Amino acid sequence: EVIVVDDGSTDESAAVARRYAPRVRLLERERGGVAAARNAGVGVARGTHLAFLDADDVLTPRSVAARLEAAAQAAVPPDFVWGRVRCFVSPDLDASEAAVIACPTEPVRGRLPGGLLLRRATFDALGPLPTHLRVGEFIAWAARAPELGLVELDIPDVVLARRLHRTNMGRTQR
């Protein structure tokens, strides 16, 4: 199932999502922040596993399948499955803007929401993402996994293409 959470956006995201109904479910809400939007999406999700995708990034064609297959083949069933992330500079940037963005040339460990697939039961055990944080909410949430003894699996597959641009949260929010 694909759920698009429109967190009070001012662009045409909701209209685009509506064009894909009923294959895509649209959840429209007043702006509450990234953590609140993710929590809202999880709240209506019906699946046994969860994966996240930010509007400016792109899942690779076998992103979810690769992580599900790795989980099924693991000796110990993992709670988290992390894939690799390939970063790219947004093509809408001019050369001077692009030059100041550090973009790794090789795939990196996917410690981003889009790099993670997890069991729904794992999300429930960790609880919702903290909505009081404006930045770093996912890091704070995922960092609790070792405290709970959750099993994490890293796979070598690139599962996410991360767009680097002038308004990435890590660049605009400190």
matplotlib code that plots the C-alpha trace (Angstrom):
import matplotlib.pyplot as plt

x = [0.0, 1.2, 0.1, 1.0, 0.8, 0.3, 1.4, -0.1, 2.0, 1.6, 2.5, 0.5, 1.5, -2.0, -3.4, -0.7, -1.4, -5.2, -4.5, -3.2, -6.2, -7.2, -3.7, -2.4, -4.2, -3.9, -3.9, -4.2, -3.5, -2.6, 1.1, 2.5, 6.0, 7.9, 7.5, 3.8, 3.3, 5.2, 3.2, 0.0, 0.9, 1.8, -1.4, -3.5, -1.1, -2.4, 0.8, 3.1, 6.2, 6.8, 9.1, 9.3, 10.0, 10.5, 9.0, 12.4, 13.9, 13.4, 13.2, 15.1, 13.0, 13.7, 14.0, 11.3, 11.7, 15.4, 14.9, 12.0, 14.0, 17.0, 14.8, 13.3, 16.7, 18.3, 19.2, 17.7, 14.6, 15.6, 13.5, 15.2, 16.6, 18.9, 20.0, 22.5, 21.8, 23.2, 23.2, 22.8, 22.8, 19.4, 19.6, 17.7, 20.7, 23.1, 26.8, 27.7, 25.0, 25.9, 29.6, 29.0, 27.1, 29.1, 27.8, 29.5, 30.4, 29.8, 26.7, 26.6, 24.9, 21.3, 20.6, 17.8, 14.1, 14.1, 16.9, 14.9, 12.3, 11.0, 8.3, 5.1, 5.5, 9.0, 7.5, 4.9, 7.6, 9.6, 6.6, 5.9, 8.6, 9.1, 7.1, 8.7, 11.9, 12.1, 15.2, 16.8, 13.5, 14.3, 17.8, 16.5, 13.8, 16.0, 18.8, 16.5, 16.7, 19.8, 18.2, 15.3, 17.6, 16.2, 18.0, 19.3, 20.5, 22.5, 22.3, 24.6, 21.7, 21.1, 17.5, 17.3, 18.4, 18.7, 18.3, 20.6, 19.3, 19.1, 16.2, 17.1, 16.1, 19.6, 20.7, 17.9, 17.1, 19.8]
y = [0.0, 3.5, 6.3, 9.9, 12.3, 15.9, 17.8, 21.2, 21.6, 24.6, 22.9, 20.5, 17.3, 16.5, 16.9, 14.6, 11.9, 12.2, 11.2, 7.8, 7.0, 4.3, 2.8, 5.6, 6.8, 10.5, 11.7, 15.5, 17.3, 20.6, 21.3, 19.4, 18.6, 15.6, 13.4, 14.1, 13.3, 10.0, 9.1, 9.9, 7.7, 4.8, 5.3, 4.5, 1.9, -1.7, -3.6, -5.8, -3.7, 0.0, 2.0, 5.8, 8.1, 11.8, 13.8, 14.9, 11.4, 8.3, 4.7, 2.3, -0.2, -3.1, -1.1, -2.7, -6.1, -6.3, -5.4, -7.9, -10.7, -10.0, -10.1, -13.4, -14.9, -13.7, -16.3, -14.0, -12.1, -8.4, -5.6, -3.0, -3.6, -0.7, -0.4, 1.9, 5.4, 7.0, 10.8, 13.1, 16.8, 18.1, 18.9, 22.2, 23.8, 25.9, 25.1, 27.5, 26.1, 22.5, 23.1, 23.9, 20.7, 17.8, 14.8, 11.4, 9.6, 6.1, 4.8, 5.4, 3.6, 4.4, 5.8, 7.9, 7.3, 6.2, 3.7, 1.8, -1.0, -2.2, -4.4, -2.7, -4.4, -2.8, 0.7, 0.0, -1.2, 2.0, 4.2, 7.3, 9.6, 12.5, 15.5, 18.0, 18.0, 20.2, 18.4, 15.0, 13.4, 10.3, 10.0, 10.3, 7.7, 5.1, 5.5, 3.8, 0.5, -0.8, 0.1, -2.2, -5.0, -4.7, -6.6, -4.5, -5.8, -3.8, -4.9, -3.8, -2.9, 0.7, 1.3, 5.1, 7.9, 11.0, 14.3, 17.0, 20.5, 24.0, 23.2, 19.9, 20.0, 19.3, 22.5, 24.8, 23.7, 23.7]
z = [0.0, -0.7, 1.6, 0.8, 3.8, 2.7, 5.7, 4.8, 1.6, -0.6, -3.8, -6.0, -4.1, -3.0, -6.5, -7.9, -5.3, -6.0, -9.7, -8.5, -6.3, -5.4, -5.7, -3.6, -0.4, 0.4, 3.9, 4.1, 7.3, 8.7, 8.9, 11.9, 10.9, 9.6, 12.7, 13.0, 9.3, 9.5, 12.6, 10.9, 7.9, 10.2, 12.0, 8.9, 7.4, 7.3, 6.3, 8.4, 7.3, 6.9, 4.6, 4.4, 1.5, 1.6, -1.3, -2.7, -2.8, -5.1, -4.2, -6.4, -8.4, -6.1, -2.9, -0.8, -2.4, -1.7, 2.0, 2.4, 0.8, 3.0, 6.1, 5.0, 4.4, 7.7, 10.3, 12.9, 11.8, 11.8, 13.2, 11.0, 7.5, 6.2, 2.6, 1.0, -0.3, -3.4, -3.2, -6.2, -6.6, -7.8, -11.5, -10.9, -9.2, -11.2, -11.2, -8.4, -6.0, -6.9, -6.2, -2.5, -1.8, -0.6, -2.5, -1.8, -5.0, -3.6, -1.9, 1.9, 4.7, 4.7, 8.1, 6.7, 6.8, 3.1, 3.8, 6.4, 6.2, 9.5, 10.9, 12.0, 15.4, 15.7, 15.1, 17.8, 20.2, 19.7, 19.7, 17.6, 16.4, 18.7, 17.5, 19.8, 17.7, 14.6, 13.4, 14.2, 15.1, 13.1, 14.5, 18.1, 17.3, 15.6, 18.2, 20.7, 18.7, 20.6, 24.0, 23.2, 21.9, 18.3, 15.6, 12.7, 9.3, 6.8, 3.1, 0.3, -2.1, -3.0, -1.9, -2.1, -4.3, -2.1, -3.7, -2.4, -2.9, -1.4, 0.9, 2.4, 6.1, 7.2, 5.3, 6.4, 10.0, 12.6]

ax = plt.figure().add_subplot(projection="3d")
ax.plot(x, y, z, "-o")
ax.set_aspect("equal")
plt.show()
